[in-house]
């Protein structure tokens, strides 16, 4: 591979020396980053003119679901549906234009129903000849029609799965709403059986292509199961031991009915981590769901929701501590979905128990995912335990917050998504998108991070504006700190000598022109391991 010098741009390194004038790339790595005078004395084969464009380290999406994201690109988009009639119109149009044996939609909002309860009859009214599955925006619940209930084998005698609920009417008939593990487990498992490995691999490729075009050069998959892993391993093998971008994955450990069953899942993750430990594909840890979500009132909260409901966490402390302690002892990273304030406190209790049992260690890198509401003590506990706050700015977009706020219904909304408290406590923050529960565009994610305003409707009032991040801090958390959260520190997320030559060139500059530039900027080129993999080649020398 030839040596290439990039010059004439504005280069933000996310490193201790934040700005540079030139980058020299050789053999897929950064050979030099710094001033142009020094760079010009180094021998290179080509010189690329950046033409005053902004260069950032490649974005690392710290929390995503790759196969599901790829599948979502062809699903019926319902996120901006105004009401039930709008949802029905979109489903009717999709059914008319497709001969697919089932329809799958995504991202509908509870607020679009205007206070009505989702019911299978609403979908049956427009599509009854085939199963219809509609993932809610939070992906923790699903709304299905009568044909889908039949395909799932759900009837009056079907028991609720552990950690989930099949909603029923007063006569015991399923209404078409599936909550938590009824959606994430029962429904997902059945749909996985109906999708071929080839289809999943195509979805994975579509997701990776979309990410590369958007400037993302590495990702942490937070939902690995057997089907997702087969897709990743298959693509990795077909590409001769590489992938289009570097991927780290967390193996999902769902609670079983026994302690032995829980620990068997940890043992499976340990084996996978040993097998898949390469530079392009690595199983790095486990993922646990400690609670649900606020939008559907399934998060574990200290105090009841506005409607009086007050669900428990999905794990009790002894069961959770046993799994976390076993994973920690094996050197796995532990990531825990914790949205409610009671859930994050429980998760930290389990991590503290693991540290007490296994002793001090510097390289743990455990993480809590989402952290939408927290106890006042939680930020400092995160910092003291070295636990990473993995957050997704797109989840606090004001355009999707109406139902979230209504379900809490009190002053808790004013401490929602409290990133400023994490910063003050000294905790590390890593940014992701949680695609496909939210849009995957990293620039829109950074706009929300730096403004707490909506990327889809910037005219809306900011969502607790004092928790917004500075531009440099947000970019570092989407690059350097996101890489640190996946044990990629020094390799990815920074532009420094010896690091992988992964970076993105933008035609807009939020440092110079203000945060609105995140919404206007477009990716000119995405570079992975020194090669342009998306966008266009830049002028200079003989070109790429």
N, C-alpha and C positions, 0 to 999 in steps of 0.2 A: 504494500500500500504506500502511495506517495505521501510526502510531507506537504502540508498545505498551511499557508498563513492567511488568517482572516484579519482584515484591517479596515479602518475608516468607519467604525461603528461605535456604539455606546454599549459597553459590556458590563453587565452586573454579574458578579461572580458568586454571590451568596456566601462568600468566604470572609475571612478576617480583613483582607484588603478588598473592599466591595467593588471597586471600579478598575477597569483595565481598558487598554487601547487596542490590544492585539492578542490573538490566540494562534498558537502553532499546534497543529494536529499531526500526529505520526502514528501509524500502526494502530489506529482506533483509540488512541489515548492522547491526552493533552500533554504536549512536550513543554510548552511554555505558555504562560498568561501574564500579561503585564504591559509595559510601555512599548510603543512602536519602535523606538530607537534600538532597544535591545533585540526585539523580535526581528527587525530588518537585517540584523547581522547573522541570523541563523540560516543555514542552508535549507531551502525548500524547493519543491518541484513546481508549485503553483502559488499564486497570490489571488485571494478572493476579496473583492471590494464589497464591503457591507453597506456603503452608501448611506451612512449616518443612521442606520437602523439599530434597533435595540436587540441585544442578545441576552438571553437568560439561560441558566442551566435548564436542562430538560425537566418538565414538571413531573413530579412523582405523585400519582394519585394514591393517597395513603389508605383509602377504603373504597373498594368497588366490588362489583360482581360481574365478571367479564362475560361469561356465557349468557347470563340473563340480560346483560346490557345489549349484546349483539342481537339476541332474540327480540328485544324491545324495539329495535329499529324498524321492524316490520309489523309491529302490533298497532292496534287502533289507539291513537293518542287521544286521551280524554282529559288531560290536565286542565285545559282552558275551556272545557265544556261549561256552559253557563248554567244549565239546569237539566232536569230529567229529560225534557223534550229534546234538548241538544244532544244528550248522550244517546237517546233512541235514534235520532236522525243519523248520527255517525255510525251506529251499529247497523242500521238498515242499509246505508250506503256501502259499508264494508261487505255486508252479506251479498248484496247485489253484484259486487265486483269481484267476488271470490268464490271458487268452488271448494275451498279448503273444508275438511271434515269438521272443523271447529273454529270458532273465532276467539281470539285472545286480545283483550284490551288492557290498557294500563293507565295508571296515574290519575284516576278519577278522585275528586275531592268530596269529602262529606258535605262541605258547605254548598256544593252544587245541588244538593237534594232539598235545600230549603227547609230543613227540619224533618222531612220524611225519612222513614226507615227504608233502607234498600230492601227490595223484595224481588224474588224470581219472576213474579208476574209482570214487573216493569220491563224486564228483558224479553220475556215470552211474548209480550204484546207486539214486538217487532221482529224477533228472531226466535222461532220455536222449533225449526226443523233440524237444528244441529246444536251441540253444546257451545255455550258462551261462557268464558271465564274472564272476569274483569278484576285485575289486580288494583287494589287501592294505591293511592300515591305513596303511602308509607310501606307498602309491600308486606304488611303484617296481617292483612285481612283481604278477603276476596268476595266478590259478589258474582253469583253464578245463576244460570237459568235452570229450568226443570230438567232439560236434557243433560246438562252437565252434572246435576245431582245424580241422575240415573247412571251416567258414565262412571262416576266416582263410586257407585254402589251405596249411596247414602239413602237410607230410608228411616222409618220410625224406630227401628231396632238398632241402628248404628250408634255405638257408644262414642262419647267425646274422646278424642285422643288425649294423652297426657300432655298438659300444657296448652290445650286448645279447646275450642268450643264450636259446636254446630248450632247455630241459632235456630230456635223452633218457635212455632206459634202456640197458642193455648191448647191446641189439640195434639201437639207433639210432632207436627209436620215441619220439615226443614224449610226455612224461609228463603234460603239462597245465600245467607251470609255465613262466611266461614272465618273464624277468628283465630289468630295466632297459629298454633300448631295444626289446627284443622286446615289452614291454608298453606303454611310453610312446610308442613309434614304430609298430611294425608293427601291434599290436592297436588302438591308439588311432586310427591313420589309417583302418583298415578300419571301425571303429565310426563314425567321423566321416562316412564315405560313406553309412552307413545311417540317419543322423539328418538330418532336414530343417532348413533354416534357421529355419522357423517353430517347430519343436520346441525348437531351441536358444534362440531368443528367449524362448519361454515359460519355459524353465529359468532364463535370466538374470533375468527379471522375478521369478520365485519367489525367487531368491537375494537380490535387492535388497529385496524385501518383507520377507524374513526378517531381513535385516540391519537395516533401519530399525526393525522391531519390537523388536530387541535393543539399539538405541541406537547403531548404527554409521552414520555419516553420510558416510564417504568410504572408498575402498578402493583398494589397489594390486593389480592383477591381474598375477600373476607367471607367467602361462602363455599369453600371447597367440600364437595362430596364426591362419591365415586364417579358419577357422570361427568362432572366438571374436570376432575383430574384426568379421566380418560381423554377428554378433548385436548387438554394441555399437553399430555404426554404424547398423544398421537401427532400433534403438530410439531412438537419438539423433535420427535424422531424423524418425521418427514423432511425437516429442515436440517438434518444432519447434526443435531445437538445444539441448535440455536433457536431463538424465537425472534419475532420482529422487535420486541422490547423485553426488558428484564421483568420477571414476574416472581413475586413471593406470595405464598398462599397460606391461609389458616384453615385447618381442618375443623369442620363443624362437629362439636360434641353436644348432642342433644341429651337431655336427661332421660334416663330409662327408669324402669321400675325397681332396679336393684343397684346397689353400690358396685357389684361386680360388672354389670353392664356398662356403667359409667366409665369404669377404669379400663375396660376392654377398648373403648373408643380412644382413650388416651394412648394405650399401647399401640393401637393402629397408627396414630399420628406419629408416635416415636419411630416406628418402622418406616413410615413414609419420609420422615425428615432425614433418615439415614440414606434412603434410596435416592431422594431428589434433593441434592445439595449442591447443584451446579451453579455456574454464574448466570445462566439464563432462566432456569426454573428451580425454585427452591421452596420446599414445604418448611415453613419457619416456626409454626406454632399451631395453637388451637383457638377456636372461636366458641364462646359460650353466650347464650342468650339469658341474661339475668331477669329481664322483664320484657314488656311489650312496648307500646307507643302511646303517646298522649292523645293523638287524634281519635283513637278508638277506645280510649279509657282503659288500656291494658297495661300501662306503665305502673311500676311499683312506687307509690308516693307515700310520703309521711302522713298526708292528710287527704281526705276523700276528694274525688272530682266534683265538679259543679252539680252533677246529677245524683250525687250521693254514693256512687260506686267506689269501691276501695279494694281493688284486687291485690292479692299477694304476689310476691316475686315468684319466678318460675323455679327457683332453687331455694332450699333452706341452707343455712350456714354450714352445718356439718357435711352435707352432700357436696356443696360447692367447694368447701375447703379441701375435701379429699381429692377432688379432681384437680384443682389448682395446685395443690401441693405435689401431686404426682407429676404433673406436667412441668412444674418448676424444677423438680429434682432431676428430670430428664434433660433439662436445658432448653425446653421449648419456650417460646414466647406465648403468653396468655393474653388474648384479647377478649374483652367482655362487653357485650352490648348492654349499656346501662343508661337509660333515658330518665327515669324517675329519680328523685332525690334519695329515696329509700334504696333503690337498686344500686346506685353508685356507692353508697355507704356500705351495703352488704358486700359488694365486689371488693372494696378496699379492706374490709374485715377478712375476707378470704385470702387476699394477697398478703396481708400482715401475718396471717396464720402460716402461710407457706414460707415466708421469710424466717419466722420464728422456728419452724421445723427444720428448714434446710440450711440455715445460716446465711451470713452475708455473702454477696457476690456482686461484682460490678457490672456484669453484662446482661442483666435480666431483660430489660426493655419491655416489660409488660405494659398493657395499654387498656384504657377504658374508651369505648366507642360511644360517641354522640354527646353524652353529658349535657342534656338540654335543661335539666333542673338539678340543682345540687344543694346539699346542706351547706351552711356557712363554713363549716370546718373542712369540707371536702377539698377545696383548692390546696390548702396547706398540707393535707394528708397526701395528695397526689405528689407534691413536690418532695416531701420527706421520704416517701417510698420510691421515688424515682419513676413513678408511673406516668406514662405519656397520655396527654389529653388529645385524643383523636377526634376532631370535630369536622363538621361538614357545613360550611357557610350557606350553601344552597338550601339547607333545611330551614333556615330562619328568614328566607325571602318573604317580605311582607305580603306578597301576592298569594301565598298559601297559608297564611297564619290565622285566618279568621276562626276556623274551627279549633285549632290548637289553643288559641286564647280562650275561646268559649268553654272548652272542656275544663280548663283550670278555673276560670271565672273569678279570679281574685288577684291580690297583689303579687302572686307568684309569677305572673307573666312579666313583671318588671325586672325579674332576675333570670329571665330566660336566656339560654345560651350565654353564660357569663364568662366570656373569654377574658375580659379585663381582670376578673378575680384570679384566674389561672396565672396570668402574667404577673400580677402583684405578688402572688405566692411563690413565684419562681419555677412553675411547672413548665415542661416542654410541651408545645402544641404542634401537632401535625395536621395538615389540611388534606381532606379528600372530598369526594362528591357523593359516595354511596350510590352511584349509578347502578341500576336504572330507577331507584326510588326518587332520583332528582336528576336534572340535566348534567351531562358529563363535561360540558365545556369548562376548562380550567380558568379561562379569562373571565367568564361570567362569575365563577366561584370567587375569584380574587376581587372582582368589583363588589360583591356582597360583603366579603371579608373586610374591605376597607371603608365601606359606607354604611353597612347594615340596611341598605336600600334594595329595592327589587331590581333584578336584572331584566325582567320581562316588562315591568312598568316602573321606571325610575321616578315617576312623579309621586308614587305612594310615600307616605311618611316613613322615616327610618324606624327600624325595630330596635329600640333601646340603643341609640346612637353612640352612647359613651363606651360601648363595648367594641367599637370598630377598631381595626388595626391600621397602623401606618403601612404605606406601600412597601417599603423595604422589609418590614417585619412579616407582612403577609406573603411576599414572594419567598423569603427564607423558609417560612413554615410550609410552603407548598413544594419546596425543593430540598434544601439542606436538612430541615427537621423531619420532613416526611421520609427522606432517605434514612436518617438516623433511626426512625421508628421501625424500620424494616431491616436494621443491621446492615445497611448499605453505606454507612457514613464513610467519607473519604473516597468512596468509589463513585457514587452518584450524588446528584443534588448540589454540587459545587463545581466551579470552574477553577481548577488548580492543577499544577503539574502532577502527573501520575494518575489523575482521575480519568474515568471513561470520558471519551469525547462525545457526550450527549448534550445537545443544546438546541435551542429554538431561536429563530430570527423573526422578529415582529416588525410590522410597518407602523406601529404606534408606540408611544412612550409615555406611560402613566407617571413616571418620575418627573418628566419635563412638562407634560401637558395636563396633568391632573388625572384623577381616578376614572373620569369618564372615558379616557383612552382605552381602558380595559374593554369597554363595550364596542369601541370603534376599531380596535386593532385587529389585524388579520395575520395569520401565520404565513410567513413567506417561505420558510424552509424549516424542516425538522431534521436534525442530524442525530443518528445513533451509531456509536462506535466509529465515528468519523465519516460515515456515509450519509448522504442525503436520502432520506426514506420517505419524505412527504413534502409537498410543496414543489417549488422550482429551484433549480440550481442558480446560484448567484454569479454575476459576471466576474471575470478575472482569469488571467492565464488562458489555458486551453479549455477551461470549464470542466464540469463533472461528466 
